[in-house]
Amino acid sequence: MIRCIKLFFLLVVMFCSILSTAQSPLALFSNEWNDVKYAKAFTATHVKYMSDEEKKVIHILNLMRLNPLLFLKSVVMKYPNVSMNPSFENSSYFKSLITTLQNQQPLPVFTPDEKCYNSANCHALISGTKSYVGHDRLSSECKSRQYFSGECCSYGYSTALDIVLTLLIDEDVPSLGHRYALLGPYKNCGVSIQPHRKYGFNAVIDFQY
């Protein structure tokens, strides 16, 4: 019995050690993101059907949802200086995002969903091949795989942080539909990043309740 207890505590210590040394994708902006309390954001870690960059999109979204204010201070406020698109700094959409995150309460994390992924992946692949921009499914296969209550499509970016931040900023989208989706009540999601003939890359995120 004592041996079992010792083994249990040893495993707990090892687990906490692994979490504490794991580098968050946002550690570049603040070491606070490496805190063990954010381990719950790693919901996609062991998913096999998504690439590392696709899983990173979910991880960053979860971190943002867990602590919107820290995300604002440590990431968003530094983003114009490190991103591909520094013009966001003087954008009214960028400024409105600051206000949104200042008032945003923490949210539950997203859980990866394979049906959402299959829906997003088919759409991203076909859209990329046909240089398409939009949400309509262009093939019977994609129509049969369609599975989402909310969807975000990003064009021109292949890295997780740029995809997340450009959707949050939602430049030239008066409805701010992408921002509201990322901060919405959805529980599950799937992410696919694929080549796009016109924009280089497109990313699709499908959400479900």
Buried (B, 14 or more C-beta within 10 A) or exposed (E): EEEEEEEEEEEEEEEEEEBEEBEBBBEBBBEBBBBEEBBEBBBBEEBEBBEEBBBBBBBBBBBBBBBBEBBBBBBBBEBBEEBEBEEBEEBEBBEBBEEBBEEBEEBEBBBBBBBBBBBBBBBBBBBBBEEBEEBEBBBEEBEEBBBBBBBBBBBBBBBBBBBBBBBBBBBEEEEBBBBBBBBBEBBBBBBBBBEBEEBEBBBBBBBBE
